[in-house]
Amino acid sequence: MSAHRAAAPFILVTLLLDVLAFGLAIPVMPELVRRLVGGDLDVAATWTGILLAGFSLMQFLFAPVLGALSDRFGRRPVLLASAIGTAVDHLIVAFSPTIWWLLAGRLLSGVTAASFTTCNAYIADVTPPEKRAKAFGMLGAAFGIGFVLGPLAGGLLGSIDPRLPFLAAAGLSFLSFLYGLFVLPESLRAEHRRAFSWRRANPAGSLKALARHPVVKGLAAANVCNFLAFGALHSVWVLSTTARFGWGSFENGLSLTTVGLATAFVQGALVGPLVAKLGDKRALIAGAMTNAAAYAVYALAPAGWVFLSGIALGALGGIAGPALQGIISRIVGADEQGSIQGAMASLNSLTMIVAPMIGSTLLAVFSAPGAPLHLPGMPFLFGAAMLVSAAGIAALTLRRGGGLPADDRDGGSGPLPVPDAVPATATARE
């Protein structure tokens, strides 16, 4: 068993390579969009929302398929497909002559995007239930380290040419493919695999699977609110800071590097102790509320340095994610980790179809000339409201229990059984 758990460091390297590639593109994508649409901020904001929504639509449709495939054939083949699809996407973006080519690349990337979801299932495969929150925190730390190096390098390369970071990202994605092909071991044992079924693999079927677990259903609703906030932020971070503070590619890359440093520290060093002390429930709720405070700072910051001060709060609020993943991974059976993670990703992607459009529309409306209220931070205020809602839904769900033992309803972090009303084996075979 120890050799099986020793596979965990390999998946951290895989995720790190993927996030480095992703982070390279973040500071320069909005600038590339602005060049392709003619330079207008409001038009660029709208197209940024369309690109993110298109990516999320494809992920909504295909994440359950990839999750079900990973339960049938293992995590490794899905990670390989994700890496090569991402590499092709970055090449398409790098050489896009029009905004429509850019959209085509984003759609392809959405079809194959499965790295983080599959990494979650991989960690659940190789980590004891009581240690999963800490392990999910280590995934978050790898994500943060990627955000330290990726956006910084992307900002520097983007100052030379906004297409150059995408070429570098394609190279990193291909390196991730080679690493997975020759180094990464498979995590899902043969006895834990199950037959592929289109009933479970289609989006509607995958969402029904979530509803069969009472606690998972409630936490999924809370996570929808979280992703509404994140999607709004993700779509406008660079455009908002450019409009409000006059930041360029380098400053935006530096700000995202700061996000990565803070995230890596919290996820790698603080998640384990904090979740152990607070318990999953309290960590989840406290994290969501802390994140809401960070979004309020982003929204109302009168200067760039005040905006940056919110990053520390946002990073600390990141304890919510591993706590939520830890709860969910312990509720479901070993043979449906991929499907449930895929279903969560599909629901998140459905949310991300709407959220970027909300964020970019709010930015376009409240930053346009002649707007009745000039407030480019409005998308972040929307996010703060969603995070408060997420905390409330999570608190209500975990108070009701739905199969949780009493100490978990009170905030403990012990292992969670599958609810008696929904046996794992029955759910897995329906």
Phi, psi and omega in degrees: 000324180296323178294324178295317180291337180294349178289343183305317179301329180295321182289332176295320177295318179301313180295321180301316179297319180295318183289325175303315179297317179296316183294328178304324188275339189300311185293339188251346180302313179299322179294321177296319177298316180299320179294321183286336181257000174108359172101352182283132182296315183293322177293318179297321178297318179296315181292326176299318176297320179296316181297315179293322179293320178297316176303314184291325177298314179295321179292323176302317183286324190253343180301317177297325178297312181294323177296316178294322177296323179291331174287335181270313187252351181109166183284324188300313180300324179292320177296322178296315179297321179297317182295316183288325176295321178293321178299316179296319178302313181296325177292319178299315180297318183300327184250016182295122176274340181221168179295333180290325174295321177299317178297319179299318178297319179294323178295317178298318180298323178295327178297318187260358184289109181211007189295309185292319179298314181291327175297322176299314178296321179300312180298319178297327179295321193251003185239135176300147185307319185287350181250007188288324179301316178296319180294320176296328174296323177294325173299318177297325178294318177299320176299317180294318178298320176300325178283341173291309187275321185298300181297325179297312178294322179296320178296318180293313179293323181294334177291341175274309179200128183295348178270342185297319179300330181289328175294317177296320179296321177299319178297319179293321178295321177293323176297320176298320177299314180296320179298315179295325183290320189252343187238315189294124177279159175282143183255335187269114181290154185301322183289348179258005180271159179218161184295146177285137179222128177293337177297322178274335188275340179281156185303318181296316179296322180292323179290327175296324178298322176297320185292340180289340178256110186305314182291318179300319180300314180294318180291329176296322177296319176297321181291332174300315178298319178299318182284334171299318178293311183296318181296321177295316179297313184300324184282341188234358185309303185291316181296320181292315180293328176295315182289322187274321188241358180071026180287147174253194182300320183293313181295320178293321175299320179294321179295319179289330173297320176298319175302315181297316179299312181296318180296315180300319180295311183295313183292321183278326188251332189251333185301310181304303180298319183292317179293322177297323182282315186275330192087158184300316184298307182295323179296319179296312183290315180297322179296317180296318181291323177295320177297321178300320178296321178297318180296324177296322176296315178302320185291319192254002183300125179276348182213162183301321182293328176291318177304314181296331180295335178290343183296322179298316177297316181298320179294317179296324176295346180293354175294342182295319185299305178300324178297315179296313180297323179297317178298310184296318184294336180272344179280320188269160181285163183296331184273003177231016178301314181297317181294318179292318177297321176295321178295318176298317179296322179296316178295318177299320180292321176300319176296321182287349170290320184274317189301313179297326178293322177296311181298312182291326178293317178299320178294315181298318183290315187270002173242358181289149175301134180083008178297137181299330176226113180274102183213082180298346178275004183304320178303327180286327174295319175302315179298320179299318179297320179294323181290324173298319177297319179300317179298319180294316180295317180297317180298316180294317180298312184285336175290320179290329174092290181061039179110354178282144173293162187301319183291333175286324176295332179275356175118002180291174183233024178289171181300141181255128176281162170292134180307137184301330183286345183227078180301143183297320183292322179294315181297322185291333188259352184294000000 
